[in-house]
Each structure stands twice: as structure tokens, then as C-alpha cells.
């Protein structure tokens, strides 16, 4: 239920007052495993959290902090017991990465390392150590925002996104939010490459993970066996990039 995720106000008979029982969203990094196994109402409870970094419970808004973010996994839609995520919620995720089965060598390594377990190991057993605090992340965000994004690159990003709304294989294209997300991620990609400016290749590299979950295939495209990645690849190929 949504209350299990965001929390709820419970009446305390000892104090004759309501007290807030916080849900899992009151954190900095929310890991939502198999998010599409939750019903639509529970999924929708994340919309405000992901868009505003805040949650409203019984008319009172609670700030989740500037470091709040969501990382989620989902099972293939074709599996039983899954619910497709609403388009509005998918639009709040920056990237969608598709993970295939591991190679035979990787799977052998997994069995060698975890073949003695029958349950998920405790978090402490992974030996994780922090590499950055919130102050560092905020400084990184500020630096990324300062990466130069030329007018020609902005026009290219907008052309790509608008093309998704006109492609015959797509029933619904990407929203204006997708263009903002693509611009922000392209800035980060440029910074990782050691540049203080964005080039078309930064946009091309990230267009598929940014757009694949924001478009809806037309019925005819599904009959032809096309998937979102193939359609996005066609759009990238057909959209002229600045020189």
C-alpha cells in the first residue's frame, strides 16, 4: 500500500496525539527492488518524491533532502505478477539500463562466490565503504551545471526529442522533461571525458538510455518486431547532428 512506502500518521493513545511513522522513502538513496511487482497506487506514491524530493502525508509536506534519489530494478513485463509502470513515473527516471543474462564465465563466478548461500547476504557482508558525502555530491552537481552547452547542441537535443513524437513506429514520444534530462546527462558525460563543453557524441551516447523508457511503441511496430532501442537508433541516425 502507498502508506507502507511513504509512511502514515498513527494515533498514540498514550499522548492522545498523532505521530508520524516514516516509510522507506525517508532516506537519501532509495533502492526499490522489483518495483513493478507493486500495484499502481504504490508506484504512484513515488511521483512526488522523485519530482520534488518531498512527500505529503495528511496535508503536511516533508522534505526528503537534496540528496534523495531512487534506483530501481524491474522484472520483464511479460512475467506474471508484474504491473507496467505509469508513463508519468517512468519519465522521472533519468536512465533505463537493460541487463541481459550474465555470460557463462560470469555466471560461474557468481556461483563460486555465492553458491553457499540460500538468502540475500546482509549489507555489511558486502564490505561497502562511502566514497562521497552529500557535500561532495552537491559540489559535483554544481560543476556539471557549469559545463558549456552550445545553442547548436541544445537544438540537436530538442530535434531528437521532438522526432520521437513524429516517428510512425511510436504511439507516444518523449516529453519536454526528456530533453532536459538528456542535456543534463550529456553535460555529465562530457565532464567524465575531461571536457568542459558538450559535443554531439555525448548526446548520441546517452540518447538511448534516456529515451528508451519514455516512448511507447505503436501496435504496428510491435507486430513488426521492433523495440524502443531500434526506433531510437533510427531517430539518432536520421537526425542531423551539428558539425
Secondary structure, 3 states (H helix, E strand, C coil): CHHHHHEEEEEECCCCEEEEEECCCCCCEEEECCHHHCCHHHHHCHHHHHHHCEEEECCEEEECCCCCEEEECCCCCCCCCCCCCCHHHHCCCCCCCCCCCCCHHHHHHHHHHHCCCCCCCCHHHHCCCCCCCHHHHHHHHHHHHCCECCHHHHHHHHHHHHHHCCCCCEEECCCHHHHHHHHHHHHHHHHHCCCCECCHHHHHHHHHHHHCCCCEECHHHHHCCCCHHHHHHHHHHHCCCCC
